[in-house]
Amino acid sequence: VQLQASGGGLVQAGGSLRLSCAGSARTFSAYAMAWFRQAPGKEREFVAYITRSGSERYYKDSVKDRFTISRDNAKNTMYLQMNSLKPEDTAIYYCAARTGTGYYDNYNSYAFWGPGTLVTVSS
């Protein structure tokens, strides 16, 4: 599956953004998906995960009450609604997909990645 993230941009602290990740596969629903992010000089880190059906979702603790992951399999698209953004949320955000198992918060568990979209939160 090919993935393309969009929706990044510059926003003030406290603001909101909605990221989208469009998938090319006709079997989009066969993939569990996640968002990761990478800030300058830091390692890529897990943000949120959603199962193939969307019935289960998991989040990094620091975003749990602010971000919401969702998906629309009919549109081959996954979303990340980000509210109450903080400067520390500044990063390149990547969407990822997998068909296998493994820890959902480990980027090595994902075989498919999009090119990323930059989110910048100003203070």
Backbone as CSV, one residue per row, in Angstrom:
resi,resn,N_x,N_y,N_z,CA_x,CA_y,CA_z,C_x,C_y,C_z
1,VAL,0.844,-1.184,0.000,0.000,0.000,0.000,0.886,1.243,0.000
2,GLN,0.498,2.221,-0.795,1.189,3.512,-0.771,0.389,4.479,0.082
3,LEU,1.124,5.263,0.879,0.481,6.174,1.809,0.919,7.599,1.533
4,GLN,-0.002,8.527,1.728,0.310,9.935,1.544,-0.347,10.740,2.647
5,ALA,0.474,11.330,3.502,-0.037,12.169,4.587,-0.161,13.610,4.133
6,SER,-1.140,14.294,4.693,-1.345,15.708,4.380,-2.003,16.384,5.577
7,GLY,-2.058,17.707,5.523,-2.752,18.454,6.565,-1.852,19.173,7.548
8,GLY,-0.547,18.985,7.423,0.359,19.675,8.314,0.396,21.166,8.031
9,GLY,1.044,21.896,8.940,1.154,23.332,8.757,1.638,24.008,10.011
10,LEU,1.534,25.333,10.010,1.951,26.155,11.149,0.714,26.574,11.922
11,VAL,0.746,26.361,13.235,-0.387,26.703,14.082,0.131,27.236,15.407
12,GLN,-0.620,28.107,16.022,-0.237,28.622,17.332,-0.572,27.611,18.421
13,ALA,0.141,27.697,19.509,-0.138,26.829,20.651,-1.594,26.978,21.072
14,GLY,-2.223,25.837,21.351,-3.636,25.825,21.695,-4.542,25.593,20.505
15,GLY,-3.990,25.661,19.318,-4.772,25.482,18.106,-4.956,24.017,17.742
16,SER,-5.564,23.806,16.577,-5.892,22.454,16.119,-5.465,22.248,14.673
17,LEU,-5.191,21.009,14.353,-4.933,20.578,12.982,-5.528,19.195,12.803
18,ARG,-5.882,18.882,11.571,-6.348,17.541,11.253,-5.473,16.979,10.140
19,LEU,-4.773,15.906,10.455,-3.953,15.231,9.460,-4.755,14.127,8.789
20,SER,-4.463,13.909,7.525,-5.078,12.819,6.775,-3.988,11.933,6.202
21,CYS,-4.315,10.665,6.048,-3.398,9.719,5.417,-4.205,8.904,4.418
22,ALA,-3.958,9.138,3.146,-4.680,8.432,2.094,-3.888,7.207,1.668
23,GLY,-4.588,6.089,1.540,-3.945,4.851,1.132,-4.377,4.446,-0.262
24,SER,-3.474,3.782,-0.975,-3.751,3.412,-2.353,-4.436,2.077,-2.493
25,ALA,-4.342,1.242,-1.481,-4.798,-0.137,-1.623,-6.310,-0.264,-1.627
26,ARG,-6.800,-1.164,-2.488,-8.230,-1.464,-2.463,-8.600,-2.211,-1.203
27,THR,-7.570,-2.842,-0.574,-7.801,-3.582,0.666,-7.301,-2.772,1.854
28,PHE,-7.594,-1.491,1.851,-7.151,-0.592,2.921,-7.535,-1.125,4.290
29,SER,-8.687,-1.736,4.382,-9.178,-2.243,5.665,-8.373,-3.434,6.176
30,ALA,-7.491,-3.973,5.359,-6.655,-5.093,5.789,-5.456,-4.638,6.609
31,TYR,-5.245,-3.332,6.684,-4.068,-2.786,7.350,-4.428,-2.109,8.664
32,ALA,-3.743,-2.508,9.715,-3.748,-1.709,10.938,-2.817,-0.529,10.690
33,MET,-3.134,0.606,11.302,-2.391,1.806,10.956,-2.015,2.620,12.185
34,ALA,-1.051,3.500,11.986,-0.557,4.302,13.102,0.002,5.629,12.607
35,TRP,0.133,6.523,13.535,0.857,7.783,13.331,2.102,7.760,14.212
36,PHE,3.213,8.142,13.639,4.458,8.369,14.348,4.891,9.807,14.062
37,ARG,5.826,10.288,14.853,6.356,11.628,14.592,7.850,11.650,14.931
38,GLN,8.521,12.591,14.295,9.949,12.744,14.549,10.278,14.219,14.608
39,ALA,10.727,14.656,15.786,11.148,16.036,15.987,12.625,16.162,15.615
40,PRO,13.070,17.359,15.305,14.475,17.558,14.936,15.421,17.046,16.020
41,GLY,16.368,16.217,15.617,17.358,15.706,16.544,16.875,14.608,17.471
42,LYS,15.650,14.139,17.229,15.097,13.095,18.095,14.726,11.865,17.277
43,GLU,14.522,10.772,17.989,14.120,9.543,17.325,12.633,9.589,16.983
44,ARG,12.259,8.779,16.005,10.859,8.661,15.639,10.103,8.030,16.804
45,GLU,8.936,8.582,17.133,8.178,8.070,18.267,6.723,7.817,17.889
46,PHE,6.152,6.873,18.585,4.761,6.496,18.394,3.830,7.602,18.884
47,VAL,2.730,7.800,18.152,1.725,8.773,18.545,0.368,8.101,18.790
48,ALA,-0.106,7.343,17.809,-1.426,6.734,17.930,-1.547,5.549,16.987
49,TYR,-2.427,4.625,17.351,-2.624,3.385,16.599,-4.108,3.080,16.497
50,ILE,-4.504,2.506,15.359,-5.894,2.103,15.181,-5.928,0.750,14.476
51,THR,-6.800,-0.115,14.952,-6.916,-1.441,14.358,-7.606,-1.364,12.993
52,ARG,-7.643,-2.480,12.297,-8.167,-2.507,10.935,-9.615,-2.040,10.852
53,SER,-10.396,-2.430,11.829,-11.813,-2.046,11.823,-12.051,-0.706,12.482
54,GLY,-11.047,-0.224,13.228,-11.218,1.006,13.987,-11.805,0.795,15.369
55,SER,-11.967,-0.455,15.762,-12.628,-0.741,17.034,-11.727,-0.494,18.243
56,GLU,-10.417,-0.514,18.020,-9.476,-0.263,19.118,-8.484,0.821,18.722
57,ARG,-8.165,1.673,19.698,-7.252,2.785,19.458,-6.343,2.924,20.669
58,TYR,-5.102,3.254,20.422,-4.137,3.440,21.495,-3.328,4.699,21.226
59,TYR,-2.897,5.345,22.310,-2.226,6.637,22.170,-0.987,6.719,23.048
60,LYS,-0.070,7.545,22.627,1.028,7.968,23.490,0.405,8.753,24.631
61,ASP,0.924,8.556,25.832,0.310,9.168,27.010,0.166,10.688,26.881
62,SER,1.165,11.336,26.333,1.166,12.802,26.312,0.165,13.398,25.320
63,VAL,-0.426,12.566,24.448,-1.398,13.089,23.494,-2.788,12.529,23.728
64,LYS,-2.924,11.646,24.669,-4.149,10.867,24.855,-5.404,11.711,24.961
65,ASP,-5.353,12.800,25.664,-6.554,13.626,25.867,-6.682,14.751,24.859
66,ARG,-5.766,14.789,23.887,-5.767,15.893,22.927,-5.915,15.433,21.478
67,PHE,-5.439,14.241,21.174,-5.450,13.726,19.811,-6.469,12.599,19.678
68,THR,-7.053,12.492,18.492,-7.977,11.405,18.187,-7.637,10.801,16.832
69,ILE,-7.398,9.500,16.838,-7.138,8.791,15.589,-8.438,8.150,15.114
70,SER,-8.651,8.172,13.821,-9.849,7.554,13.252,-9.545,7.113,11.824
71,ARG,-10.472,6.379,11.235,-10.293,5.949,9.853,-11.637,5.785,9.177
72,ASP,-11.619,5.951,7.879,-12.798,5.710,7.048,-12.363,4.742,5.955
73,ASN,-12.642,3.472,6.138,-12.175,2.472,5.185,-12.838,2.616,3.812
74,ALA,-14.023,3.173,3.782,-14.699,3.385,2.498,-13.969,4.434,1.661
75,LYS,-13.256,5.334,2.337,-12.501,6.387,1.653,-11.005,6.113,1.631
76,ASN,-10.599,4.957,2.141,-9.166,4.607,2.192,-8.350,5.690,2.895
77,THR,-8.863,6.211,3.979,-8.212,7.330,4.637,-8.221,7.170,6.151
78,MET,-7.103,7.553,6.753,-6.968,7.606,8.209,-6.760,9.063,8.603
79,TYR,-7.157,9.401,9.818,-7.075,10.783,10.274,-6.406,10.873,11.644
80,LEU,-5.889,12.057,11.930,-5.423,12.380,13.270,-5.889,13.798,13.576
81,GLN,-6.884,13.890,14.437,-7.359,15.186,14.892,-6.523,15.605,16.087
82,MET,-5.862,16.746,15.962,-4.959,17.212,17.014,-5.493,18.529,17.570
83,ASN,-5.833,18.510,18.841,-6.342,19.697,19.522,-5.389,20.128,20.619
84,SER,-5.547,21.345,21.084,-4.718,21.880,22.175,-3.234,21.634,21.909
85,LEU,-2.813,21.964,20.719,-1.437,21.693,20.323,-0.442,22.486,21.159
86,LYS,0.708,21.856,21.381,1.775,22.445,22.177,3.038,22.536,21.318
87,PRO,3.942,23.435,21.662,5.194,23.523,20.891,5.937,22.192,20.820
88,GLU,5.833,21.380,21.855,6.528,20.083,21.855,5.895,19.072,20.908
89,ASP,4.757,19.412,20.312,4.162,18.561,19.283,4.780,18.814,17.907
90,THR,5.633,19.808,17.813,6.295,20.122,16.547,7.138,18.946,16.081
91,ALA,6.858,18.486,14.863,7.560,17.316,14.323,7.069,17.061,12.906
92,ILE,7.760,16.159,12.239,7.230,15.586,11.004,6.384,14.385,11.418
93,TYR,5.156,14.354,10.940,4.232,13.285,11.276,4.147,12.311,10.106
94,TYR,4.291,11.032,10.426,4.260,9.971,9.429,3.096,9.028,9.703
95,CYS,2.435,8.591,8.646,1.475,7.519,8.805,2.121,6.219,8.344
96,ALA,1.712,5.138,8.984,2.297,3.834,8.730,1.214,2.777,8.741
97,ALA,1.477,1.700,8.016,0.503,0.608,7.925,1.207,-0.729,8.073
98,ARG,0.471,-1.696,8.585,1.031,-3.028,8.726,-0.062,-4.081,8.578
99,THR,0.355,-5.269,8.210,-0.552,-6.410,8.175,-0.162,-7.444,9.216
100,GLY,1.044,-7.341,9.756,1.542,-8.325,10.699,1.248,-7.959,12.144
101,THR,1.972,-8.631,13.024,1.795,-8.409,14.454,3.038,-7.729,15.009
102,GLY,3.147,-7.700,16.310,4.259,-7.027,16.959,3.744,-5.851,17.761
103,TYR,4.625,-5.243,18.503,4.213,-4.115,19.324,3.736,-2.962,18.441
104,TYR,2.550,-2.468,18.713,1.977,-1.436,17.851,2.734,-0.115,17.976
105,ASP,3.475,0.075,19.053,4.192,1.325,19.252,5.651,1.253,18.806
106,ASN,6.009,0.173,18.140,7.372,-0.012,17.646,7.379,0.223,16.138
107,TYR,8.144,1.206,15.675,8.106,1.521,14.243,8.627,0.372,13.381
108,ASN,9.394,-0.530,13.953,9.875,-1.686,13.187,8.754,-2.666,12.845
109,SER,7.587,-2.493,13.455,6.453,-3.383,13.173,5.690,-2.980,11.917
110,TYR,6.090,-1.883,11.296,5.349,-1.342,10.159,6.174,-1.434,8.887
111,ALA,5.565,-1.995,7.852,6.268,-2.189,6.591,6.027,-1.057,5.598
112,PHE,4.969,-0.294,5.810,4.574,0.720,4.824,4.528,2.094,5.486
113,TRP,5.148,3.068,4.827,5.246,4.425,5.369,4.951,5.448,4.295
114,GLY,4.329,6.543,4.719,4.172,7.684,3.843,5.333,8.637,4.050
115,PRO,5.472,9.667,3.207,6.600,10.596,3.265,6.555,11.605,4.397
116,GLY,5.456,11.741,5.126,5.398,12.643,6.259,4.886,14.027,5.926
117,THR,4.355,14.679,6.951,3.866,16.046,6.821,4.306,16.822,8.064
118,LEU,4.778,18.044,7.847,5.381,18.828,8.917,4.316,19.590,9.700
119,VAL,4.368,19.448,11.012,3.515,20.212,11.925,4.420,21.095,12.768
120,THR,4.162,22.396,12.738,4.933,23.342,13.521,3.983,24.109,14.430
121,VAL,4.254,24.049,15.732,3.413,24.728,16.720,4.230,25.855,17.346
122,SER,3.791,27.064,17.156,4.515,28.214,17.695,3.976,28.582,19.077
123,SER,4.871,29.095,19.904,4.474,29.446,21.279,3.979,30.878,21.370
